[in-house]
Amino acid sequence: MHFDPAILAEVALGAGGVAIWFAVYGVALFLTRPADVQPAPSTQDFGGEEPPAVVSLLTNRWEITEDAAESTLLDLAARRHLEFRQPANDPMQTTIHIRDAAVTGLNPYESMIFERVKGLAVNGMVPLTALTFRDENQASRFASRLHAAIVDDARARGLSRRRFSTPLVSALAAAGLIPALAISAAIALDMVRRHKFAEDWTGAGIAALFVWAIFSGIAGKKRGERDTALGQQVASRWLGLQSYLRGDESFANLPPSAVAVWDRYLSYGDAVGATRVCSAVIDLGMGNRKRVWSHFGGAWHRVKVRYPRFWRRYGQKAVPLFVKAILALAFSILVYKGSNRLPTFSNTVSGYVGLAVGLLFLSPLFYGIYTLVFAIIDVATPVKITGEVLWTEVWKSSGGGENSPPRPWLYHFAVDSGGVHAGGMGRGGGSSAHDDRTVAWGCPSQIVHRASVGDVVTLTARRWTRRILTLEIVERGRERALAAATASASPATAEDTGNIVLSAFGGGHPAGAFAAQALAVALQTPEIAPTQLMSVEEVGRAIGVPVVADGRRPAAVGPISVEAYLSANGGRRLILASVATGTAADLAMRMRRRFQPLPGIGDEAFAGENWAIGRRGRNVVMLQLHGDAKRIDPRNVYWLLSTAVSRLP
Amino acid sequence: MRLMTGLLIALGVIVLIVVILLVWAIATYNRLVRLRNQVESSWAQIDVQLKRRHSLIPNLVETVKGYAAHERGTLEAVINARNMAVQVGSAGPAQQAEVEGVLTQALGRLFALAEAYPNLKANENFIALQNELGNTENKIAYARQFYNSAIQTLNNAAQSFPTNLIAGMAGVHPRPYFEAVGAERDDVNVRF
């Protein structure tokens, strides 16, 4: 086979372009890393007024760790909104009691933590270790929103900033042209080499665009936070406290309930990483799947969950079991017919061998009879139980191939039924909550998604195969409601949604705009134009000057339709109106829920500096003021927004 | 030859034990030094707050004098207690705690006295000093917690076997707590 050295040159060209970009990216990462902070002298004094979560960010080199959530929880107790009680020596037995359910003045992330405690509390109490999540997605979303809120607060205080600034991201996105053009050139050279000439350069062009989009995406990807000058000073002071607290050996061993004595020293101690027991005991991440908290029956108790795996019958349908049993029996009969006699025993070596062989051939008979009998009993005596869903996870999957991932068809489905039909392992007869046990059922993938952890369900199941047949929700779980409430109430920052929505609504950097457009086009197309919602007369009335709609403006960007309203005499832009639908609309609202609410407009509406946004159903209208329009009475803008939102379908 | 090998093994074991003991002794000594330094540092924090408290009192007394100069007995009690506290400043935690307790009681009487003088209570300077003293008292309370916590750790180490052997040789001895005295120690009355 002939090897053309020109291929090497083409590959080197493409690889060189990519290497240059990554070298630039590496330099950017190096230059923007948080600088080392020189700790202030060891001191007992607090470093300032910053909340523990922000302190945790600063003292962990601008990275958010689990200490942020833990210290916020402790701080709520230090400020007497919550109370920790430890009934025995083991800090794991600590319970949290709500002292003030109608607390006000909490910042967004404190509210998230407080609402989680409040939402899980039964009669005002929740075990400390029951704060963990039982659903990985919920845990991930909660952590993501909590982190975003903390970062927002730190930025608002001038203590932190985005590691890659918008100009830097733009520069890196522009630098993405280097590998894009290099790869494009390599493809072009390859085409010329193979065909001697080439007329159609579309392939090379598409490759360039594709590569540029990828590198722009990498450039725009979140890279965390970095220091500011003020942040360095504040962090230095808090590191002085850290140094002092770390010098106190016994402080690290204080349990969470010691917050009653140590007040905010304990919460700040946790924030700066000077506590050991508190950090070990408090967990707001994923919980232990084998020891799950349940409040089924009205009181918190911990349930030991066993996940059966060994027997192949688990989770099986009845028909395959019957088929297997019949086949085993048929095989035994055939063997019997073939040998024409049952094995006999004689007290010789060959007799023992004959007995062993005979038993071996009889084993399918035993298996067949056993399976048939138990399968019949299993089908004939299904059980119906009601209980709280404790945990769900994939149990069995169909084997995937190279191009198809494995598809789960059976899930472990742990239910606390209060000891009823818990697979023969009920509450153990003891009064202690530690005796609660259950064995997970097998739930087919078709019905498992009907219920979430925390829901109270009634299910019909077969005990022997542990297969669930029917599943009905009796009561929605508080965790589900809590997750929904958190999702709607918690703020989002530019980090998680901004690249998409900010750009789509007229801001952001080129990489984000590109991603936004790509996503938007992929999602859907706009259904409503702003001119359908507000006429130029109405806009003019709100602004106080005659306006015209800008016909030159593109009517749609993916699922967002945009219209600019210009002054009739000078042609200057006064209002940019956007209407978004679906996911883009949801994202746009999420970004702005922390601003001033406007009650009475649509389902929800908010306003900020020179903008207002309102939602009705799945559609969102946003108005952005420009030029002279920034000076008009905000009430006129609210009226215009109200008019537009009222016309949404 | 066999005897030689046996002796070498025994020697090796002894050397190993000595090395382990030496490493343990050094680690223990260093820990004791660290604990002692933490106690010193915690005491220094208390001292700072106590000095701050002492420096506020003359201004407070002067302010009260402007409205209640005839309450000489109470004012002198505060001044005397303060002077006493300043004098025993380096005498150690036990004595310091005692005189600070006397000062706390005298201050309590002074603030009780102020209740009878509405103009004094409304005086901005008096309010500021009262708040500042309150803050300082809080800080002293926390500093005392830290100090006593450090003392507990040091005493546990210095009195436990075998650490006490090293502590004795290094001159690290158990130290007294900075305990609440007088009014601070009184039972809390709970009224429903």
Interface residues (C-beta under 8 A of the other chain):
Chain A: S42 T43 Q44 Y244 G247 D248 E249 S250 F251 V261 W262 D263 Y265
Chain B: R34 L35 N37 Q38 S41 S42 Q45 K139 Y142 A143 Q145 F146 S149 A150 Q152 T153
